[in-house]
Amino acid sequence: MKKAVVLLSGGLDSATALYLAKSEGFDVHTICFNYGQRHDRELNAAKEIADKAKVTEHRVVSINMNQWGGSSLTDKSMDIEHGDVNRTDIPVTYVPARNMVFLSLAASYAEAIGAQDIFIGVSEVDYSGYVDCRQEFIDAMEKTINLGTVMGAEKNQPIQIHAPFVNKTKSEEIAIGMQLGVDYGLTWSCYNGGKEPCGTCDSCLLRAKAFAEAGYEDPALKQ
């Protein structure tokens, strides 16, 4: 089986990407990041999702991006703003260059285990305005990774970044996930910690909108 590295945050996007990779026959290795975010709910969710999906290996990498802040997700002195599904500005939850860092580490992991495929669950259609969720960024990162790895530059074994939902809405993604058997009750999307989702941040509002448009109840709210 070909190996694939899946970036698994614990949210619905990455969980769906994981199940899609499995459905395509990949031997899945998941990587999750403890980057100094304000709570560990998503880290715990990622572990539960990886366990249920029976991935070959689940790794948690600590990089402490809260050392310099710049985002309300890594700086607790900043407030999580109320969400707006029609937002046009960049929200304070944007973590500077996060996906660039994550994909670089995923590429290192992939090369170390001989995987030529990386899956990431980003979308540029239905998101909070993050610049590192766009197709042009994914394309540029893939080119850079293959210029900077032995696999890509010397062995003619290029690494491909799969962003299967980049042109899909979250509701379309949920429909795919339901067919694949994703347990969305295990996922966590809220930017705030706590026992229950806040229901007011960007991520909560986008999630609620997506489930409503897809015609499903959010199983995470039934628990």
C-alpha positions, 0 to 999 in steps of 0.5 A: 500500500502507498503511504500517505500523511494526513494533516489531522487537526481534529476538525471536520475538514481534516477528519473527512480528508483522513477518511477520503485517503483511506477510501483511496487505499492509502496506508494512512499516517496522521500528523497533528500539531500542538502549536500553542493553541489556546485549548487542547480539545482539538488535539484530543479529538484528533487522537480519537478520530485517528484511533477510530479510523485505525490509522497506522501511526498518529503523531503529535508534533509540538512547535509552540507558535504561541512564542510570538503570538499574532493570533487570538488562537495563540495569544490568550490576551486577544479575544476570540471575536464573534463570527461572521459567515460573510466576512471579507477581512482577515480574522484575528484567528488567522495564525501567521503562516500556519499551513506553511509550517504544517505542510513543511513538517508534514513533508519532512515526515512524509520523506522520512517514511517514504510517503509521496502523498500528503492530504490537507483539508483546506477550502478556499470556497467556504472558509474564514478568509485565510490566505493559506487555504488557497489553491495557488498556495498549495501549488506553490508549497508542492513545488517548493517541497519537491525542490527541497527534498531528496525525494523530489529533487534527486530520486524522481519521487515527487511528493503530491499535496492533495487538497480535495476540498479546496473547491468545495463548500463545507456542506459538499464536504460533509455529504462526502464524509457521511458517505465515507462513514466519518463520525463527525460527533468526534470532531471539534471545530470551536475556536474556544475551549470548554465542554461545549462549542461556543456557537458564536465564533467563525468556525462554529457558525461555518460548521452550523451553516454547513450541516444545515445546507447538507441537510444533516444534524450536527452529531456533536451537538447531540452529545 
